[in-house]
């Protein structure tokens, strides 16, 4: 019978001795004070520095010295900000000057010209055309001077800002500032500024404004008519103007060929309005004396040009400001005109012609010459009936 005694437990001193005998390294000792726990809390003996995050620790470090590239980029950003500030001030001024110029040109009355080869009639309103062109030249010269001065001042200010940021330059350094990066920004700024000023476009507008006028074309002449010998002269009718603005222009002229004084002649004129919807006549207002602003109805004002009597305003009009104008929407207004040349109470001859107005559903007014070519009328029966003589 075997009897076992109590189990023997190894002594800690024995275990340490055995390990030492085997040259094993001792187990590490971990500190228990001043160390943060895994939960983010700190032991009671930790300091504030132990509780800083990495970002906070980096923020507290002294800044690193700037490199040359960083300095150059910083100067470029500063210059770009200053250039943007200059453009923010200059570009509205440029726009204001351009708008003022366009407004000044638009307020000038457009001169009129007769498109004819007649040596006398082609000189009509020549002085007004010359005065208009002189005004256009004056306005454009002043605008170009101001725009150029504004552009040059902005460029000089930009160059000054670039030189203030650029390093000390050598006499051999090219460009306004001597710094290639800053000079590149200045070139871009100059291109933007030149595009805003746009003097080349201003020159194009100058040419267009100088040619801005109302041309009146010869719609009728008695050239070749047998009645010219009896009249002792020639009738000319000129029509023109913008057909989309609702205001036609018409001029009647009589060239005296037999030596009489043109001032002894005068013009009488009557007209008839007919309102149509499609081809159906809605209302016929009948023949009546042509209205004359500030004058006698049926007697248009005249002026003498060498051996020619000119009645410069014989066109019919539709008053868009009248209360009844709204009733003309989507209708046509046919205006028949009979113009006659008189010497005293003696009828020399005349011309029948027609202008047609069209009012859209929105109230827009346009016009055109209608009824075919104007025709010579030796009798002018409606003028005689309405005005007598």
Secondary structure, 3 states (H helix, E strand, C coil): CCCCCCCCCCCHHHHHHHHHHCCCCCCCCCCCCCCECCCCCECCCCCHHHHCCHHHHHHCCCCCCCCHHHHHHHHHHHHHHHHHHHHHHHHHHHHHHHHHHHHHHHHCCCEEEEECCCCCHHHCCHHHHHHHHHHHHHHHHHHHHHHHHHHHHHHHHHHHHHHHHCCCCCCCCCCCCCCHHHHHHHHHHHHHHHHHHCHHHHHHHHHHHHCCEEEEEEEEECCCCCHHHHHCEEEEEEEECCCCCCCCEEEEEEEECCCCCHHHEEEEEEEEEEEEECCEEEEEEEEEECCCCCCCCCCCCCEEECCEEEECCCCCCCCCCCHHHHHHCCEEEEEEEEEEEEECCEEEEEEEEEEEEEECCCCCEEEEEEEEEEEEECCCHHHHHHHCC
